Amino acid sequence: MVTTTPPADPVAGSSALRQDKRYRGDNNLKGAQGEYLMGTYLAAGLAPGAHVLTDRKVPGDSEANIDHVVIASTGVWIIDSKKWTGEIRYRSPGFPSIDPRRYLTVDGKDRTSVIAKIYRLVIPVAQVIGDTNVPVHPVLAFVEATWGINEGLHFGRRKGPYEHEGVLISGGHSFIELINATGSLTPRRR
C-alpha cells in the first residue's frame, strides 16, 4: 500500500479558512486574513533566493500548523501570524519599574503566554532539520496591528522587532529585513 502526503496549501491562510468553513468562528476567518496578508508581505519583501512554505503541518502533531516557514541564507524562520484587534503593548509591569520582566498585552489582556507557545512549532522543525548549525528563528508577527505609543515609536524609528525569550515580536514588515540580511547558509545547505 502506497501512502501519499497531501499537497500543502499554496496560499497562506487556506487551512484557517477551512477551519472557518467548518466551525464558523470569527477567529478562524481573522486568522486566515492575517496569514494571507503576511503571505503577501513576504512575497513582496523577500530577497531573491528565499523560499516560503505556507500552511505546513507541525511534524508529529496532527492538528497544529505553521503559518509560514521561510528558508533563507540567514536560517529557517518560523512565522506565526496574528491579526488581533486592540492595542498591542510590550513593556514592563508598571511605570516606573526596575522589574526586568516584560509583558505582551493585547487590548489590556496579558498574552505573554502566546510567545512561549511558538516553541510548539519551532522545536519539531529544529528536530527535522537535525543540524544545530542551522539557526531557527521564531517570529510572532502582528498584521495590521495597533501598537501602543511607545511601541509605535520603537518601530517608527526602525529599531526593529522586540525579542522575548528568543522569539521576535514584530509588526507585519519590520522583521523581513532581518530575513534578507546576509547569512551563512548557502543554497546547497538550504
trRosetta pair geometry for C-beta under 8 A, 3 or more apart (Angstrom, degrees):
i j d omega theta_ij theta_ji phi_ij phi_ji
7 10 7.9 -6 144 -43 114 87
8 53 6.7 -6 134 -169 165 94
8 54 7.1 145 151 73 116 60
8 55 6.1 156 -176 86 90 87
8 56 5.9 -15 -130 -94 134 69
9 12 7.8 130 111 -87 113 20
9 14 3.4 -159 -165 56 150 146
9 15 6.0 -149 -7 -37 149 81
9 54 6.2 -76 89 103 89 98
9 55 4.1 1 48 69 116 147
10 14 7.6 75 46 -35 46 148
10 54 7.3 69 180 54 20 117
11 14 5.3 107 73 -51 82 108
11 36 6.9 12 162 -115 95 90
11 39 6.9 113 -170 135 56 170
11 54 6.9 -69 136 92 12 152
11 55 8.0 25 81 -3 41 132
12 35 4.4 -151 160 150 95 87
12 36 5.1 166 92 -96 91 38
12 38 6.3 -124 156 72 158 85
12 39 3.0 -174 14 -50 138 134
12 40 8.0 -126 45 -21 130 62
12 54 4.2 -111 -83 -149 74 142
12 55 6.5 172 -125 -31 46 94
12 67 6.6 48 -153 -180 105 81
12 68 6.4 -8 -112 -74 125 99
12 81 7.7 64 175 7 128 155
13 16 5.3 -63 -158 47 60 112
13 17 5.7 64 144 -28 84 104
13 31 7.3 160 -133 123 82 65
13 32 3.8 91 -173 -164 104 64
13 33 6.8 95 -129 -42 144 15
13 34 7.5 149 -96 63 109 49
13 35 3.7 161 -73 80 74 108
13 36 3.8 -34 -8 -47 147 85
13 39 7.0 -108 -11 -4 94 132
13 54 8.0 -31 -1 173 50 130
13 55 7.4 -94 16 -63 17 118
14 17 5.7 -58 -149 35 29 112
14 18 6.6 31 153 -20 64 102
14 32 7.6 105 -52 -135 12 102
14 54 7.6 99 13 124 104 115
14 55 5.3 -53 50 -49 97 168
15 18 5.5 -48 -151 32 37 113
15 19 6.6 40 149 -19 64 101
15 55 4.6 154 -8 -149 112 119
15 65 5.2 74 84 4 164 173
16 19 5.4 -49 -151 35 37 115
16 20 6.5 42 147 -23 65 101
16 28 5.3 179 -178 -169 78 71
16 29 7.6 159 143 -88 101 16
16 31 4.0 -141 -150 106 144 107
16 32 3.8 -165 97 -69 110 73
16 35 5.8 147 11 11 138 140
17 20 5.4 -46 -149 31 36 116
17 21 6.7 39 151 -19 64 99
17 28 7.4 143 -95 151 21 97
17 29 7.4 61 -111 -113 62 56
17 32 4.1 91 -61 -120 77 148
18 21 5.7 -51 -152 33 35 111
18 22 6.4 31 151 -17 65 107
19 22 5.6 -59 -149 39 33 111
19 23 6.0 -16 169 20 71 111
19 25 7.6 -40 137 41 95 106
19 28 4.3 -143 102 -138 103 134
19 31 7.6 -5 64 68 131 136
20 23 6.8 -76 -129 57 22 77
20 24 6.6 64 179 -100 60 29
20 25 6.5 -119 -120 51 64 62
20 28 3.7 -176 -72 110 76 117
20 29 4.5 95 -121 -64 145 72
20 31 7.9 -174 -54 50 107 98
20 32 6.1 -66 -15 -16 135 135
21 24 7.5 18 -151 -64 15 66
23 28 6.2 120 64 -15 109 150
25 28 4.7 91 69 3 92 101
25 29 7.3 -167 94 -2 51 85
26 29 5.7 -60 -151 41 38 109
26 30 6.0 37 154 -18 72 107
27 30 5.8 -55 -144 41 30 109
27 31 6.1 37 153 -24 64 107
28 31 5.4 -51 -147 34 31 116
28 32 6.5 34 153 -21 64 101
29 32 5.6 -49 -149 32 33 112
29 33 6.6 35 151 -18 64 103
30 33 5.6 -52 -150 36 34 113
30 34 6.3 34 153 -19 66 106
30 83 4.9 -150 171 86 88 111
30 84 7.7 88 149 -86 137 38
31 34 5.8 -56 -147 38 30 110
31 35 6.2 27 157 -16 65 108
31 81 7.7 122 -160 93 64 93
31 83 6.9 -173 -93 33 28 101
32 35 5.9 -57 -145 39 29 109
32 36 6.2 29 156 -20 64 108
33 36 5.8 -58 -147 37 28 110
33 37 6.3 25 157 -16 65 108
33 83 5.5 -60 88 35 98 173
33 143 7.8 -168 120 100 79 140
34 37 5.9 -56 -145 38 29 108
34 38 6.3 28 157 -18 64 107
34 81 4.5 170 139 140 100 108
34 82 5.9 -63 -177 152 160 11
34 83 3.0 -151 -71 -25 112 106
34 143 4.4 162 -144 40 82 135
34 144 7.8 -124 -109 27 80 99
35 38 5.8 -54 -146 37 30 110
35 39 6.4 37 152 -24 62 105
35 54 7.3 117 172 -162 108 112
35 55 7.4 71 172 -66 144 89
35 67 4.9 -139 -120 -148 103 108
35 68 7.5 171 -151 -38 83 94
35 81 4.9 154 -90 62 55 140
36 39 5.5 -53 -154 32 32 116
36 40 6.8 29 151 -17 64 101
37 40 5.7 -53 -153 34 36 109
37 41 6.5 38 149 -20 66 102
37 81 7.6 160 66 -171 84 141
37 83 7.1 97 32 -82 132 126
37 143 4.8 121 88 -170 128 142
37 144 6.8 -22 143 -21 168 107
37 172 6.8 -49 130 -138 109 144
38 41 5.5 -50 -149 34 37 114
38 42 6.3 36 153 -18 67 104
38 67 6.7 35 74 149 147 129
38 68 6.2 -127 125 -23 122 142
38 79 6.6 -178 167 139 141 133
38 81 4.1 -123 -18 -102 152 138
38 141 5.9 107 -118 101 129 137
38 143 5.5 -103 -57 -76 88 128
38 172 6.2 -135 -100 -143 74 96
39 42 5.8 -54 -147 37 30 109
39 43 6.3 32 154 -20 65 107
39 52 7.3 134 -139 153 75 146
39 54 5.8 15 -103 -99 120 143
39 68 6.8 -177 -86 -86 71 122
40 43 5.6 -51 -144 36 33 113
40 44 6.2 24 159 -12 65 110
41 44 6.1 -66 -149 43 26 104
41 45 5.7 -8 166 5 66 124
41 143 7.7 -154 -14 -118 140 102
41 172 5.3 -159 -73 160 166 102
41 173 5.8 -130 -160 -88 128 75
41 176 6.8 -134 150 -61 100 140
42 45 6.3 -75 -130 50 22 93
42 46 5.4 22 -179 -30 68 115
42 52 5.2 113 136 -100 137 147
42 68 6.3 174 -40 -157 161 152
42 70 6.6 -144 -148 -85 131 125
42 79 7.8 -174 -71 36 134 168
42 176 6.9 -168 -108 -111 57 116
43 46 7.1 -36 -115 20 13 105
43 52 7.1 -91 -74 23 67 157
45 173 6.6 168 -79 -142 164 87
45 176 4.2 10 128 167 137 157
45 180 7.5 -105 150 -44 83 131
46 50 4.2 -111 176 68 123 139
46 52 6.8 -169 -12 -46 163 113
46 70 6.9 -156 -108 -145 138 129
46 72 7.3 -137 -157 -86 110 128
46 176 6.6 -112 -75 -161 60 105
46 179 6.4 -51 -119 111 88 131
46 180 6.5 -176 -147 -76 48 97
47 50 5.7 95 62 -12 69 113
47 72 7.3 89 53 -142 101 123
47 179 7.7 -173 14 113 95 86
47 180 4.2 119 -21 -134 115 97
49 72 7.1 91 109 -137 87 72
49 73 7.0 20 122 -33 129 101
49 187 6.9 -96 -154 -86 109 102
50 70 5.8 1 178 -174 112 102
50 71 6.8 163 -161 81 61 49
50 72 4.0 -11 -112 -93 98 100
50 73 7.9 -86 -81 -1 80 71
50 179 6.4 60 -123 151 150 113
50 180 7.3 -74 -40 -93 141 66
51 70 7.1 156 80 -156 47 52
51 71 4.6 -8 57 55 99 101
51 72 7.6 -174 24 -66 60 58
51 190 7.1 140 14 160 122 128
52 68 6.1 -32 -160 -159 98 102
52 69 7.3 144 -159 77 47 51
52 70 5.4 -18 -100 -101 71 77
53 56 5.3 36 135 -50 114 129
53 66 8.0 41 102 92 100 116
53 68 7.2 140 76 -160 52 50
53 69 4.3 -11 59 59 104 102
53 70 7.8 -166 23 -74 69 32
53 71 7.5 44 -6 -10 104 103
54 67 7.0 -28 -149 165 74 48
54 68 5.6 -19 -105 -100 70 69
54 69 7.9 -157 -72 23 28 69
55 65 5.6 -8 -159 175 59 137
55 66 7.6 155 -141 74 13 55
55 67 7.0 -3 -74 -139 50 34
56 65 6.3 148 75 -162 34 80
56 66 4.6 -16 63 52 93 102
56 69 5.7 -12 16 -6 145 123
57 61 7.2 -171 175 75 83 75
57 62 7.7 -16 -158 -137 123 29
57 64 7.3 104 -161 86 58 59
57 65 5.7 -52 -98 -106 41 75
57 66 7.7 -3 79 10 6 83
58 61 4.1 2 84 47 111 119
58 64 4.1 -4 13 94 133 109
58 65 6.5 -144 -21 -98 82 20
58 66 6.1 117 -75 -36 78 91
58 120 6.9 -5 -150 142 161 82
58 121 5.8 -106 -106 -118 119 62
58 124 5.3 94 179 61 88 152
58 125 7.8 -78 -138 -46 73 84
59 124 4.3 -178 59 169 92 117
59 125 7.1 146 12 -75 113 45
59 127 7.0 -138 84 75 139 110
59 128 5.3 153 -24 -59 160 122
60 124 5.6 -149 34 -125 112 130
61 64 4.3 3 121 31 138 106
61 120 7.5 58 -59 169 163 101
61 124 7.0 -113 -5 -50 107 165
64 120 6.4 -123 -137 137 167 117
64 121 7.0 -143 155 -85 129 80
66 69 5.6 47 121 -49 137 96
66 78 5.9 -80 -150 -150 126 92
66 79 7.8 92 173 54 90 53
66 80 7.6 -86 -148 -81 63 74
66 121 5.1 121 -98 -153 98 120
66 125 7.3 61 -73 -62 157 129
67 79 5.7 -84 80 100 106 78
67 80 5.6 125 11 -124 122 37
67 81 4.6 -166 168 10 165 96
68 77 7.6 -10 116 107 96 95
68 78 7.8 148 86 -161 60 34
68 79 4.0 -13 66 59 105 115
68 81 6.9 68 -1 -32 110 109
69 76 6.5 -14 -170 -171 95 96
69 77 7.0 151 -160 77 44 57
69 78 6.1 -10 -107 -103 75 60
69 79 7.5 -167 -77 19 28 82
69 125 7.0 -179 -117 -128 127 143
70 76 7.3 157 80 -159 51 46
70 77 4.1 -6 55 54 100 112
70 79 6.7 45 -7 -15 104 120
70 179 5.7 -13 120 -142 148 139
71 76 5.6 -13 -103 -106 71 75
71 77 7.8 -154 -67 21 29 76
71 190 5.1 126 156 -161 116 108
72 75 6.9 2 65 48 77 37
72 77 6.9 14 16 -7 108 114
72 179 5.1 108 19 179 161 85
72 180 7.2 -88 -168 -86 152 34
72 183 6.5 104 121 20 85 141
72 185 7.3 120 114 62 40 126
72 190 7.6 9 -118 -111 4 138
73 182 6.5 -37 107 -160 137 42
73 183 3.6 161 126 55 76 97
73 184 7.0 149 171 40 84 21
73 185 4.8 -169 -147 62 46 81
73 186 7.3 34 -123 -84 94 26
73 190 7.5 -70 -82 -56 49 128
74 77 7.7 33 90 -50 104 108
74 135 7.1 -56 155 68 62 125
74 137 7.4 -3 127 -13 103 143
74 178 6.9 173 153 150 166 66
74 179 5.8 -162 48 -150 135 37
74 180 7.7 -3 -12 32 133 9
74 181 5.4 76 -81 65 135 88
74 182 7.7 116 -71 110 90 15
74 183 3.4 -166 -81 -60 45 138
74 185 7.2 -84 5 21 12 108
75 134 6.0 136 -138 176 82 67
75 135 3.5 -67 -103 75 150 88
75 136 6.3 -147 163 -74 120 26
75 137 5.6 110 89 -14 129 102
75 183 6.3 -140 -22 -158 66 154
75 185 6.4 146 -77 -19 40 134
76 125 6.5 -159 132 151 142 126
76 129 6.5 -140 -3 -76 154 144
76 134 6.2 43 -5 153 106 110
76 135 7.2 -177 31 95 67 52
76 136 4.9 -20 73 -111 102 71
76 137 7.1 172 87 22 47 73
77 136 7.9 166 -87 -162 24 51
77 137 4.8 -23 -109 69 71 104
77 139 6.1 11 -175 -4 99 122
77 179 5.6 -43 -36 -103 156 111
78 118 7.0 143 111 177 119 102
78 121 5.1 159 175 125 138 117
78 122 5.2 -157 36 -89 158 75
78 125 5.9 178 -77 23 128 160
78 136 6.4 25 -12 179 111 96
78 137 7.0 178 23 84 70 48
78 138 5.0 -24 68 -107 106 64
78 139 6.8 168 83 23 52 73
79 139 4.7 -15 -109 69 72 112
79 141 5.5 1 -165 0 101 127
80 118 5.4 -128 -5 -112 142 104
80 121 6.6 172 -63 7 112 160
80 138 7.5 8 -1 -171 104 90
80 139 7.0 -180 27 90 66 58
80 140 5.4 -19 68 -111 105 62
80 141 6.9 160 76 23 48 75
81 141 5.3 -30 -107 75 61 102
81 143 5.6 23 -169 -25 102 120
82 114 7.9 46 -77 164 148 150
82 140 6.7 12 -3 -179 122 84
82 141 6.9 165 23 84 75 48
82 142 5.2 -33 74 -105 100 63
82 143 6.8 176 79 15 42 80
82 145 8.0 47 94 -80 94 109
83 142 7.7 130 -95 -163 33 59
83 143 4.8 -36 -86 67 84 106
83 144 6.2 28 -137 48 91 104
84 88 7.2 103 81 -73 116 111
84 106 5.2 -14 133 -167 145 147
84 107 7.7 -126 155 -13 108 108
84 142 6.6 -61 34 -135 95 102
84 145 7.3 24 60 -112 80 87
85 107 6.8 40 107 -59 67 129
85 146 7.6 30 -158 15 51 118
86 106 5.1 99 86 165 120 73
86 107 2.5 -58 -154 -63 156 97
86 108 7.2 -99 -176 8 131 71
86 109 7.9 33 125 20 164 95
86 146 6.9 -150 114 60 19 116
87 106 7.5 176 83 -152 39 45
87 107 6.4 119 37 -84 61 44
87 108 7.7 55 59 -37 97 67
87 146 5.2 -74 -99 112 55 103
87 147 7.1 61 -160 179 72 12
87 148 5.4 82 170 -73 112 72
88 104 7.4 -15 -166 -168 89 85
88 105 7.3 165 -151 87 43 53
88 106 5.3 -8 -101 -104 74 77
88 142 5.8 -26 -55 -129 170 172
88 145 5.1 -27 10 -175 139 123
88 146 6.6 137 6 77 83 55
88 147 5.3 -45 65 -108 94 57
88 148 6.6 -121 85 -15 44 82
88 151 6.5 -96 101 92 84 168
89 103 7.9 24 105 96 91 83
89 104 7.4 164 86 -152 51 41
89 105 4.9 -4 57 57 97 97
89 106 8.0 -174 23 -75 66 36
89 147 7.6 119 -82 -166 48 63
89 148 4.0 42 -93 -20 91 142
89 150 7.5 61 -140 53 91 105
89 151 6.1 -155 -123 -23 49 131
90 102 6.1 31 174 168 80 117
90 103 7.3 -167 -144 88 48 39
90 104 5.3 -9 -101 -100 83 70
90 105 7.9 -177 -76 21 38 66
90 151 5.9 100 28 -95 89 121
90 162 5.1 -121 123 -12 161 173
90 164 7.3 -127 -153 -52 124 130
90 169 5.9 140 -84 100 151 151
91 95 7.9 -23 161 -62 134 99
91 102 6.4 -130 151 -148 9 85
91 103 6.7 -26 68 54 52 78
91 105 7.9 -40 36 15 88 107
91 148 7.6 -55 -24 69 124 157
91 150 6.7 72 -80 73 123 146
91 151 8.0 -108 -46 -53 96 98
92 95 7.5 121 75 -75 101 62
92 97 4.3 -162 127 77 132 137
92 99 5.4 145 -169 76 113 92
92 100 7.6 -87 -113 -153 115 9
92 101 6.6 110 -135 80 74 57
92 102 5.8 -59 -78 -100 54 62
92 103 7.4 90 -143 11 16 87
93 97 5.8 148 58 -125 75 160
93 99 5.3 -4 24 72 110 152
93 101 6.5 34 -30 81 103 105
93 103 6.4 77 -82 -6 64 128
94 97 4.7 126 68 -67 69 119
94 99 7.4 73 33 21 82 128
102 162 7.8 -146 142 179 155 135
102 164 6.2 -122 82 -109 120 110
103 110 5.8 -57 -172 -131 123 95
103 112 5.0 -76 -144 -60 68 126
104 110 7.5 96 75 -162 56 55
104 111 5.1 -70 108 76 98 83
104 112 4.8 141 34 -86 85 59
104 114 7.0 -90 87 49 139 104
104 115 6.2 131 6 -39 143 118
104 164 7.0 -99 -42 -15 114 172
104 169 6.5 -155 -100 -123 130 154
105 108 6.0 -5 169 -142 123 12
105 109 6.2 155 -157 71 81 32
105 110 5.6 -44 -98 -93 84 42
105 111 6.3 129 -124 14 27 85
105 112 7.9 -16 -60 -40 56 82
106 109 5.9 -29 67 59 68 88
106 111 4.8 16 8 -8 105 143
110 113 7.6 71 131 -5 92 90
111 114 4.9 -4 166 2 90 122
112 115 5.8 -39 -174 14 53 115
112 116 7.8 44 141 -10 70 97
112 164 7.7 -123 -146 167 87 150
113 116 5.8 -51 -160 34 49 109
113 117 6.6 55 145 -28 72 104
114 117 5.5 -53 -152 29 38 119
114 118 7.5 54 151 -35 62 89
114 140 6.8 106 124 -132 104 144
115 118 6.4 -43 -172 5 36 112
115 140 6.1 -85 -108 -25 68 152
115 164 5.2 -45 -158 99 156 124
115 165 6.3 112 137 47 122 117
115 167 5.0 176 -166 62 91 149
115 169 7.0 -46 -104 -71 113 111
116 119 6.2 -38 179 11 54 112
116 165 6.8 -5 -86 91 74 155
117 120 5.6 -23 -178 5 62 116
118 121 5.6 -50 -172 34 57 111
118 122 6.1 50 136 -20 80 109
118 138 4.6 121 135 -175 130 135
118 140 6.0 -115 -61 -65 143 96
118 167 5.4 112 54 -117 144 135
119 122 5.0 -55 -130 43 47 110
119 123 5.4 45 172 -24 80 104
119 138 7.0 -63 -76 -68 55 162
120 123 7.1 -35 -122 30 16 104
120 124 7.7 10 167 -4 46 109
121 124 7.0 -75 -166 39 25 100
121 125 6.6 15 153 -12 65 117
121 138 7.0 126 77 -120 107 109
122 125 5.9 -68 -154 40 31 109
122 126 6.1 29 156 -20 71 109
122 136 5.5 136 -160 135 95 128
122 138 4.7 -59 -71 -68 133 117
123 126 5.7 -53 -144 37 32 112
123 127 6.4 35 154 -22 64 104
124 127 5.5 -52 -149 34 35 115
124 128 6.6 36 153 -20 66 101
125 128 5.6 -52 -151 34 35 111
125 129 6.5 35 151 -19 66 103
125 136 6.0 146 100 -137 112 140
126 129 5.6 -51 -147 36 34 112
126 132 7.9 45 -174 -102 107 61
126 136 4.9 -103 -79 -6 96 156
127 130 6.7 27 175 -70 36 68
129 134 5.1 -120 171 72 139 139
129 136 7.0 -169 10 -64 153 117
131 134 4.7 69 88 -1 104 106
134 185 6.7 57 -124 -90 85 125
134 189 7.2 -173 -91 159 108 114
135 183 8.0 -122 38 -153 122 129
137 168 6.7 16 173 -4 100 120
137 178 7.7 -164 176 128 163 124
138 166 6.7 63 40 125 111 87
138 167 4.6 -47 99 -116 113 81
138 168 7.0 172 97 21 56 74
139 161 7.3 -76 -136 -131 96 171
139 167 7.1 159 -99 -171 20 73
139 168 4.6 -20 -113 67 75 106
139 170 6.0 -26 -164 22 104 122
139 175 5.5 150 -133 131 138 171
140 167 5.7 42 -10 160 104 119
140 168 7.0 -174 29 89 66 53
140 169 5.1 -13 68 -109 106 66
140 170 7.2 146 78 24 55 70
141 170 5.2 -23 -110 75 71 96
141 171 7.3 20 -160 131 75 16
141 172 5.9 87 171 -109 107 46
141 175 6.6 -109 -96 26 108 132
142 145 3.6 43 133 -62 121 135
142 147 8.0 130 90 -72 145 90
142 169 7.7 26 -12 -177 106 77
142 170 7.1 -173 23 93 76 43
142 171 5.9 -50 69 -117 88 44
142 172 6.8 -91 92 -49 46 71
143 172 4.5 72 -115 -86 61 119
144 172 6.8 31 -30 -30 47 139
145 171 5.7 -129 36 -121 120 80
145 172 7.3 171 -1 -25 94 89
147 151 3.9 -125 180 100 113 113
147 152 4.4 156 90 -63 113 75
147 155 6.6 127 13 14 174 132
147 171 7.0 -60 -48 -79 130 111
148 151 4.7 82 54 16 80 107
148 152 6.7 -144 90 -10 35 91
149 152 5.8 -57 -145 35 26 112
149 153 6.5 24 157 -16 62 105
150 153 5.8 -56 -151 36 31 110
150 154 6.4 39 149 -26 64 104
151 154 5.3 -46 -149 29 35 119
151 155 6.6 24 157 -8 66 103
151 162 8.0 -53 -129 -36 98 127
152 155 6.2 -59 -148 43 30 101
152 156 5.8 33 153 -23 65 114
153 156 5.3 -56 -137 41 30 116
153 157 6.2 24 163 -15 65 107
154 157 6.4 -67 -156 38 21 102
154 159 5.1 -80 -175 53 70 127
154 162 7.5 22 146 -61 153 94
155 158 7.4 35 179 -83 41 28
155 159 7.0 -97 -87 46 27 80
155 160 7.8 146 -117 -28 63 2
155 171 5.5 61 -134 -8 155 132
155 174 5.6 -101 -141 -70 102 150
158 174 7.7 -175 -138 -135 55 103
160 170 7.6 -43 174 -112 62 106
160 174 5.6 160 -138 163 45 110
160 175 7.2 89 -164 -90 87 57
160 177 7.7 -107 -106 64 103 113
160 178 6.9 91 -149 -52 127 116
161 168 4.2 52 117 -174 149 101
161 169 5.8 162 -175 69 99 42
161 170 3.6 -51 -101 -81 118 97
161 171 7.8 -153 -94 16 82 61
161 174 5.5 150 -55 105 76 114
161 175 5.0 15 -32 -76 134 98
161 178 7.4 -61 15 -14 115 146
162 168 7.1 141 76 -159 46 53
162 169 4.4 -16 64 57 101 103
162 170 7.5 -167 28 -67 65 56
163 166 7.0 9 -177 -106 100 12
163 167 7.1 153 -155 73 59 37
163 168 5.7 -32 -98 -97 72 58
163 169 7.4 -174 -85 13 21 80
164 167 5.5 -29 70 62 77 90
164 169 5.8 31 7 -21 113 119
168 175 5.5 108 136 -108 146 136
168 178 7.5 -163 -110 57 164 164
170 174 5.0 -151 -161 66 105 100
170 175 4.2 -44 -115 -31 174 113
171 174 5.0 76 49 -1 93 110
173 176 5.7 -50 -167 8 55 119
174 177 7.4 -47 -176 20 41 102
175 178 5.1 -47 -168 31 63 118
175 179 6.7 67 138 -22 78 95
176 179 5.5 -48 -155 31 42 114
176 180 6.3 35 150 -14 69 109
177 180 5.5 -58 -144 44 37 111
177 181 6.9 63 151 -49 63 84
178 181 5.8 -25 -157 -8 36 116
185 189 4.8 -126 -155 85 81 121
185 190 5.5 93 150 -61 121 88
186 189 5.2 89 51 11 71 99
186 190 7.3 -136 97 -8 36 88
187 190 5.6 -55 -143 33 36 111
